[in-house]
Amino acid sequence: MFEPKILEVGDIASLIDKIKSDSALHNWQTSDFENSINDETRPIYIIENIGFVAFSKALDEAEILMVWMDPNQRKKGYAKNLLKYSFDNLKTNGVNKIYLEVAIDNIAALNLYIMLGFIEVGKRKNYYKRDNQNIDALILSKSL
Ligand SMILES: CC(C)(COP(=O)(O)OP(=O)(O)OC[C@H]1O[C@@H](n2cnc3c(N)ncnc32)[C@H](O)[C@@H]1OP(=O)(O)O)[C@@H](O)C(=O)NCCC(=O)NCCS
């Protein structure tokens, strides 16, 4: 409990139950989590009952697809711990570079990534649309 680990089949039902209240995660289906278990190019790591981080991995690079923590458990260091754990695990599996995309107004996520040593390597203008507003995306990267 509260220790990061790689996603297992037995974790999926409670994870789906937890994320269903967040509309930002409506694209995440049970099958996405199931498929990750047997697909080394889509690793997912979790802290049980708290949150998850999902990656897409290709050769020596990986991209963070989503990192999400239960809203009631935020600001307790869980995302930081989970990301550090997943980076160590990915590194032992040959990954040496992590990429991600983040909305420029997502201050919590930006602070988290900067704290972990990510740097800006690009910007996508008007990449997200929210409430009829266009929001830029930043591309961040970190060497492992
Ligand atoms: C971003 C998110 C994953 C952070 O999870 P978390 O477990 O609360 O983060 P941590 O407690 O590990 O925080 C680590 C650092 O991130 C930054 N941070 C986290 N939440 C923050 C907030 N609300 N405001 C400002 N900085 C914040 C801080 O620098 C923090 O370090 P500190 O506590 O020493 O100040 C969480 O807010 C979340 O799930 N958000 C919704 C999904 C999302 O936007 N994901 C990112 C998609 S790119």
PDBQT file of the ligand as one rigid body, heavy atoms in Angstrom, charges set to zero:
ROOT
HETATM    1  C1  LIG A 201      -0.386  16.963 -11.453  1.00  0.00    +0.000 C 
HETATM    2  C2  LIG A 201      -0.715  15.929 -10.384  1.00  0.00    +0.000 C 
HETATM    3  C3  LIG A 201      -0.463  14.535 -10.980  1.00  0.00    +0.000 C 
HETATM    4  C4  LIG A 201       0.244  16.143  -9.184  1.00  0.00    +0.000 C 
HETATM    5  O1  LIG A 201       0.020  15.083  -8.247  1.00  0.00    +0.000 OA
HETATM    6  P1  LIG A 201       0.378  15.246  -6.694  1.00  0.00    +0.000 P 
HETATM    7  O2  LIG A 201       0.488  13.873  -6.111  1.00  0.00    +0.000 OA
HETATM    8  O3  LIG A 201      -0.538  16.193  -6.059  1.00  0.00    +0.000 OA
HETATM    9  O4  LIG A 201       1.858  15.903  -6.762  1.00  0.00    +0.000 OA
HETATM   10  P2  LIG A 201       2.951  15.857  -5.596  1.00  0.00    +0.000 P 
HETATM   11  O5  LIG A 201       2.279  15.936  -4.267  1.00  0.00    +0.000 OA
HETATM   12  O6  LIG A 201       3.896  14.731  -5.839  1.00  0.00    +0.000 OA
HETATM   13  O7  LIG A 201       3.683  17.253  -5.825  1.00  0.00    +0.000 OA
HETATM   14  C5  LIG A 201       5.018  17.363  -6.276  1.00  0.00    +0.000 C 
HETATM   15  C6  LIG A 201       5.272  18.814  -6.648  1.00  0.00    +0.000 C 
HETATM   16  O8  LIG A 201       4.396  19.207  -7.709  1.00  0.00    +0.000 OA
HETATM   17  C7  LIG A 201       4.000  20.589  -7.527  1.00  0.00    +0.000 C 
HETATM   18  N1  LIG A 201       2.548  20.668  -7.282  1.00  0.00    +0.000 N 
HETATM   19  C8  LIG A 201       1.689  19.653  -7.073  1.00  0.00    +0.000 A 
HETATM   20  N2  LIG A 201       0.433  20.124  -6.920  1.00  0.00    +0.000 NA
HETATM   21  C9  LIG A 201       0.505  21.470  -7.048  1.00  0.00    +0.000 A 
HETATM   22  C10 LIG A 201      -0.462  22.507  -7.009  1.00  0.00    +0.000 A 
HETATM   23  N3  LIG A 201      -1.766  22.244  -6.779  1.00  0.00    +0.000 N 
HETATM   24  N4  LIG A 201      -0.045  23.782  -7.211  1.00  0.00    +0.000 NA
HETATM   25  C11 LIG A 201       1.249  24.057  -7.434  1.00  0.00    +0.000 A 
HETATM   26  N5  LIG A 201       2.233  23.107  -7.482  1.00  0.00    +0.000 NA
HETATM   27  C12 LIG A 201       1.855  21.828  -7.285  1.00  0.00    +0.000 A 
HETATM   28  C13 LIG A 201       4.774  21.080  -6.325  1.00  0.00    +0.000 C 
HETATM   29  O9  LIG A 201       6.005  21.593  -6.791  1.00  0.00    +0.000 OA
HETATM   30  C14 LIG A 201       4.974  19.803  -5.534  1.00  0.00    +0.000 C 
HETATM   31  O10 LIG A 201       6.055  19.882  -4.663  1.00  0.00    +0.000 OA
HETATM   32  P3  LIG A 201       5.824  20.481  -3.162  1.00  0.00    +0.000 P 
HETATM   33  O11 LIG A 201       4.674  19.715  -2.567  1.00  0.00    +0.000 OA
HETATM   34  O12 LIG A 201       7.134  20.200  -2.487  1.00  0.00    +0.000 OA
HETATM   35  O13 LIG A 201       5.511  21.923  -3.326  1.00  0.00    +0.000 OA
HETATM   36  C15 LIG A 201      -2.181  16.063  -9.863  1.00  0.00    +0.000 C 
HETATM   37  O14 LIG A 201      -2.429  17.408  -9.544  1.00  0.00    +0.000 OA
HETATM   38  C16 LIG A 201      -3.232  15.580 -10.852  1.00  0.00    +0.000 C 
HETATM   39  O15 LIG A 201      -3.595  14.405 -10.888  1.00  0.00    +0.000 OA
HETATM   40  N6  LIG A 201      -3.760  16.502 -11.698  1.00  0.00    +0.000 N 
HETATM   41  C17 LIG A 201      -4.810  16.168 -12.691  1.00  0.00    +0.000 C 
HETATM   42  C18 LIG A 201      -4.234  15.388 -13.860  1.00  0.00    +0.000 C 
HETATM   43  C19 LIG A 201      -3.173  16.192 -14.589  1.00  0.00    +0.000 C 
HETATM   44  O16 LIG A 201      -3.320  17.392 -14.839  1.00  0.00    +0.000 OA
HETATM   45  N7  LIG A 201      -2.108  15.491 -14.999  1.00  0.00    +0.000 N 
HETATM   46  C20 LIG A 201      -1.012  16.067 -15.750  1.00  0.00    +0.000 C 
HETATM   47  C21 LIG A 201      -1.291  15.898 -17.207  1.00  0.00    +0.000 C 
HETATM   48  S1  LIG A 201       0.080  16.505 -18.165  1.00  0.00    +0.000 SA
ENDROOT
TORSDOF 0
